Amino acid sequence: MTDKPGTGKITVDEGKFGYNSAEDVARTLADILKYQNTSHKIIKMREGDTPIDDALSRV
């Protein structure tokens, strides 16, 4: 996790290591509650090009 500003964009990817800003992690954790498809799943995320809401809707 990094202290740099968030971008509001992530990649959800099971197999790759990456970095996350604390801001994007916090936003993802808050937004994850809006999506039933994320229930009972482990979601690995990193910085990316997809808006957080779009990425979570595709999990």
N, C-alpha and C positions, 0 to 999 in steps of 0.2 A: 504494500500500500504506500502511496506517495502523498506528499502534501501539496502537490501542484493542483491548480484549479481543474475542476471537472469539465468535461466536454458535453455531458449529457448523452454520450454515445458509448455503446459497449459491443463486445462480441461474446456470444455464449458458445463455448467450444470445450468439449470434453478433454481434448488431447494436448492442448498447447498452454504453455506458461506465459504469463504476461503481467503487466502492472495495472493497478487500479488507483485512481485518485480517491481519497477518503470521501470527497463530495459525491462522486459517482456511486460508490458503495452505499452510502447513506440513502441516496435517491433510489437506487435499485431496491434496497431493503424496504423502503416505504412503498414503492410502487408495486412490489411483488404481491402485496396483499390484495390488489385489485384483480388478480388473475387466478381463477380456479385451476387452470392448467399447470400452475406451478406448485400446487399442493403435493406434499409427500415426495418432493424431488430435491436432489442436490444439484444446484446450478453453479457451474464454474464459469466465471466471467473474467473478462479483461478489457482493457481499452480497445475500442473498435470504431467502426464507421456507422453502426446502426443505432438509431435513437432508442433509448432504454425501453420505452413503451412498445415499440415494434419488436425488439428482441425478446421481451418477455411474452408477448402475445404468440410467439412462434415456438416457445419451449414445449 
